[in-house]
């Protein structure tokens, strides 16, 4: 029986090494708990996109964009089935949109506690937010007071409870902070709303 030549031996050795590498890679992929490649924005759910948004690096540029982001987060609070950690993560993102004066009157812990109660009440009452509309950029009112810049605009919401639909409109006030970001200072129920409901407001 002839001995294998060097070329054949090298081929066999390469095949053995290649097989070991393939098995090792397969084991690594099948046992790891996190994906090898991060999800692209198109693969994310709305909740994932919101909680991973870097607000420090990519904060909304205008009062209208701030309010649109506020509405996106709010609709997920009341319309989505969220886990406890998702509620907390979304609440942190929402809290980042608030002005420092509003934060001082309502700490994050207080806000989160009240939020969970309100979410539970919405679920028990069968309420959902069907759609929302933020006023156009032309309708935003800007002014200055004692060196600070302010803006006000409104947002309307179509609420569904059972077979009933109600239009709610809220007026928002924002103030530009030291970094030049528009932060929510407070909000109240608009006189144009169809219902009389108590909402948060900072004066």
C-alpha positions in Angstrom: 0.0 0.0 0.0 1.5 3.3 -1.1 2.0 6.1 1.4 -0.1 9.3 0.8 2.0 12.0 -0.8 2.5 15.4 0.9 -0.2 17.1 -1.2 -2.8 14.6 0.0 -1.7 14.9 3.6 -1.9 18.7 3.4 -5.4 18.4 2.0 -6.6 16.0 4.7 -5.1 18.3 7.4 -6.8 21.3 5.9 -10.2 19.5 5.8 -9.8 18.5 9.5 -9.0 22.1 10.6 -11.8 23.5 8.4 -14.3 21.1 10.0 -13.2 22.1 13.5 -13.7 25.8 12.6 -17.1 25.2 11.2 -18.3 23.3 14.3 -16.8 26.0 16.6 -18.6 28.8 14.7 -21.9 26.9 14.6 -21.6 26.3 18.4 -20.8 30.0 19.0 -23.8 31.2 16.9 -26.3 28.7 18.3 -25.4 29.4 22.0 -24.9 33.2 22.1 -27.7 35.2 23.7 -27.2 38.4 21.7 -27.3 38.9 17.9 -24.0 39.1 16.1 -25.2 42.1 14.1 -27.3 44.8 15.8 -30.8 45.3 14.4 -31.2 47.9 11.7 -33.8 50.6 12.3 -36.0 48.9 9.7 -36.0 45.6 11.7 -36.9 47.3 15.0 -40.4 47.5 16.5 -41.7 51.0 17.3 -41.0 50.4 21.0 -37.4 49.3 20.3 -36.8 52.3 18.1 -38.0 54.6 20.8 -36.1 53.2 23.7 -32.8 53.0 21.7 -33.1 56.5 20.3 -30.1 58.6 21.5 -31.8 61.9 22.6 -28.5 63.4 23.7 -27.1 63.1 20.2 -30.2 63.3 18.2 -32.7 65.6 19.9 -35.8 66.8 18.0 -34.9 70.2 16.4 -38.2 72.0 16.7 -41.1 72.2 19.2 -43.3 70.4 16.7 -40.8 67.5 16.4 -40.6 67.3 20.2 -44.4 67.0 20.4 -44.5 64.4 17.6 -42.0 62.3 19.6 -44.0 62.8 22.8 -47.1 61.5 21.0 -45.3 58.5 19.6 -44.2 57.5 23.1 -47.6 58.2 24.7 -49.4 56.1 22.1 -47.2 53.2 23.0 -47.9 53.6 26.7 -51.6 53.3 26.2 -52.0 51.2 23.0 -49.2 48.6 23.3 -48.8 45.6 25.6 -45.6 46.6 27.3 -43.4 44.8 29.7 -42.3 46.5 33.0 -38.9 47.3 31.7 -40.3 48.7 28.5 -42.6 51.0 30.4 -39.6 52.2 32.5 -37.4 52.7 29.4 -40.1 54.6 27.6 -40.7 56.7 30.7 -37.1 57.7 30.8 -37.2 58.8 27.2 -40.4 60.8 27.9 -38.9 62.4 31.0 -35.9 63.6 28.9 -38.3 65.7 26.9 -39.5 67.6 30.1 -38.2 71.0 31.2 -36.2 71.1 34.4 -38.9 73.1 36.2 -41.4 70.4 35.3 -39.0 67.7 36.6 -38.6 69.5 39.9 -42.3 69.5 40.5 -42.6 65.8 39.6 -39.6 63.5 40.0 -39.0 60.6 37.7 -40.1 58.1 40.4 -43.4 60.0 41.0 -44.0 60.3 37.2 -43.4 56.6 36.6 -45.7 55.6 39.5 -48.5 57.9 38.2 -47.9 56.7 34.7 -48.4 53.0 35.6 -51.6 53.8 37.4 -52.9 55.8 34.4 -51.9 53.0 31.9 -53.8 50.5 34.1 -56.9 52.8 34.1 -56.8 53.1 30.3 -56.6 49.3 29.9 -59.4 48.7 32.3 -61.6 51.3 30.6 -60.8 49.9 27.2 -59.4 53.3 26.0 -57.1 53.6 23.0 -55.6 56.6 21.1 -56.7 56.1 17.5 -54.7 58.9 16.0 -53.0 62.2 16.8 -52.4 65.5 14.9 -49.9 68.1 15.8 -50.4 71.7 14.6 -48.3 72.8 11.6 -45.1 74.7 11.9 -46.8 77.9 10.8 -49.2 77.6 13.8 -46.5 77.4 16.4 -46.4 80.6 18.5 -42.9 81.8 19.7 -42.1 84.5 22.2 -39.3 85.6 24.6 -39.6 86.5 28.3 -36.7 87.5 30.6 -34.2 86.2 28.2 -35.8 82.8 27.8 -37.4 81.5 24.5 -40.8 79.9 24.6 -43.2 78.2 22.1 -46.7 77.0 22.3 -48.7 74.7 20.0 -51.6 72.2 20.2 -52.1 68.5 19.5 -55.4 66.7 19.0 -56.2 63.1 19.8 -59.0 60.9 18.7 -59.8 58.6 21.7 -61.8 55.4 21.4 -63.7 53.9 24.4 -65.9 51.0 23.5 -67.9 52.2 20.5 -67.5 55.9 21.3 -65.0 58.3 19.8 -64.0 61.6 21.4 -61.7 64.3 20.1 -59.4 65.7 22.8 -57.1 68.7 22.2 -54.3 69.8 24.5 -52.2 73.0 24.5 -48.5 72.6 25.1 -45.9 75.1 26.3 -42.2 74.5 25.6 -39.0 76.4 26.6 -35.5 76.3 25.1 -32.9 75.1 27.6 -29.2 76.0 27.8 -28.2 73.5 25.2 -30.8 75.0 22.7 -33.2 72.1 23.0 -36.9 72.6 23.2 -38.3 71.0 26.4 -41.9 70.5 27.5 -42.8 72.9 30.3 -46.4 72.0 30.7 -49.7 71.2 29.0 -53.4 71.7 29.6 -56.7 70.7 28.1 -57.7 73.1 25.3 -60.9 75.0 25.3 -61.6 73.3 21.9 -61.8 69.8 23.4 -65.0 67.9 23.5 -64.5 66.6 27.0 -63.5 68.1 30.4 -60.6 66.2 31.8 -57.9 67.0 34.3 -54.4 66.9 32.8 -50.9 67.9 34.0 -50.0 71.5 33.8 -47.1 73.7 35.0 -47.7 77.4 35.4 
